[in-house]
Structures are given as C-alpha cells and as structure tokens.
Amino acid sequence: MDFGMRNRLSKIFNPRTGKTVMLAVDHGYFQGPTTGLKDMGNIIPLIPHADCLFATRGILRNCIDPKIDTSVCLRVSGGPSILGELSKEDITTSMEEALRLNASGIGMSIFVGAKNEDRTISNLGRLVSEAERYGMPVLAITAVGKDMGRDARYIGLACRMAAEIGAHIVKTYYSEGFEEIVASCPVPIVIAGGKKLPEMDALQMTENAVKAGAKGVDMGRNIFQSDSPIGMIKAVRSIVHKGLTAAEAFDIYQKSKKSGVSENINAAMEKV
Ligand code: 5RP
C-alpha cells in the first residue's frame, strides 16, 4: 500500500485508536430532505466530534466550511430516489472531483441480493481499480435488498463480496453473529446505525459491534435525529475510542443533553 492510500486511511481511522467515528449525512442523495438534515446547519456543531464526515459533493460545496479539521469521505454513487429501484445506482461523482474536494475516501453502495446486484458489484470493481491509481480508499456500503434479512449469513455474504472485489473498508448493519462477519471479512468493517432507535439501544448496538471487532461507525440518523445530537456523538465516540460501555456512554449523552447549548461552544476542543 502506498503512502497516499495509507495517509488517507489515517485521516479516516484515528491513528491513536485505529478506529473511527464517521458521521453519515449523505442521506439526501436518495431520500431528499430527511428528518434532521432539512437544515444542514444542524450538523455543523457535530463535525468536530467526528473523525470523518460522509457526505455528497453538493453538501460539501454548499454547506460545509472547507476549514474543518475533520476529514471527508465522499459519497460517489446515486441515481434512483427512495421511490425507485435503488439497486440501479451508478457512479455519479468522478475521481477528479474526489481529489478536488480533498476527500480521504470515497463511498458507494452495493445491493447484494437485489435486482441489479451485478451492476453495483461491477461498478465497485471499476471504482476500486480507478481509485487505487490515486491512492484513494473505497468504502463499500452493503445496502440490504428489499427481500433480504439482516442476518449474519446475508450480511457476511455482502461484506465478503465487497472485500473480494477490492473495497478497502466495508460499511454494513449490525446483526447477531457479527464476530463471524468480522472474522470472514479481510478489511475493516464499520457499522451504519440504521433507523432511529432509542438512544440506549443505539449505544448498546455500538458497544456490541465494537466488541465484535467493528472498527467503528459511519452513523447518521441515530446521531442527528437524537434529541441531543452532540450528546449522542460524544457517547458513540466514547465507546468507539475509549472502550466505554453503553451504560457509561448513556451517562455522557444524558449529561450533555442536560447541559444543552454550551456543548456547542466546546465542541472543537473535545476530540479524543
Ligand atoms: C445511506 C447511507 C448512510 O450513510 C448510512 O445508512 C448511515 O446512516 P444511518 O446510520 O442513518 O443508517 O449510506 O445509504
């Protein structure tokens, strides 16, 4: 692996812990103005708490201050809306654009078990081949086909396929048997949070995933749809980087929720 690739990966995975808290705010690329992301100003105070921001080029260009310290992983796939056949996704953003935006990684979805799974897998293969010419890590997101369960067998299949095709990082959903999924995937796995859960449940899922070998999270709704987004990202961060339990992290969330807006002011000071 060359310097550029390793340097970019070190902007995603915190070198102090080898893990990452990625903040996913790309949902609008197929869901439109999702709850919590209607006004992207809401996510600005969260950014200093993340190791890496996962977003589209439209959001980066229009809503994010280029002076942020947090690295960026660029969503480069899209096409169908939530109303259409999601597996028809294609690559929508070029490598040149990723380099121009100073991305530390690029991400696309694969739809194993869905109608056009083969197309998304060959897109991944082409993207990896191109990205490797520039030392750019590729994050493959294992979106779940409508008819597929989120069980270890299916998720294990999708993660392993992504790694075999060449993804450098895999993002997937937590499921029972996650140790097995991690053990059979030769590249780092991060978990998406999925639909909004009660805060304690989301933190327990994070603890379980990290204990099972996940290298962190690329989490969106369970952070930005929380009643205390800053409390949640700090809590998630404490599990990922400091090994706190979900119960300990929940305490951080509650304290932050109580202290309210003063949290924003200190946000930039509190990275691990
Ligand atoms: C959408 C995505 C999101 O980035 C991903 O689902 C993470 O967000 P959440 O934690 O809300 O699931 O890839 O396709």
Boltz pocket constraint, residues with backbone or C-beta under 6 A from the ligand:
constraints:
  - pocket:
      binder: B
      contacts: [[A, 24], [A, 25], [A, 26], [A, 27], [A, 54], [A, 109], [A, 141], [A, 143], [A, 191], [A, 192], [A, 193], [A, 194], [A, 195], [A, 218], [A, 219], [A, 220], [A, 221], [A, 222]]
      max_distance: 6.0
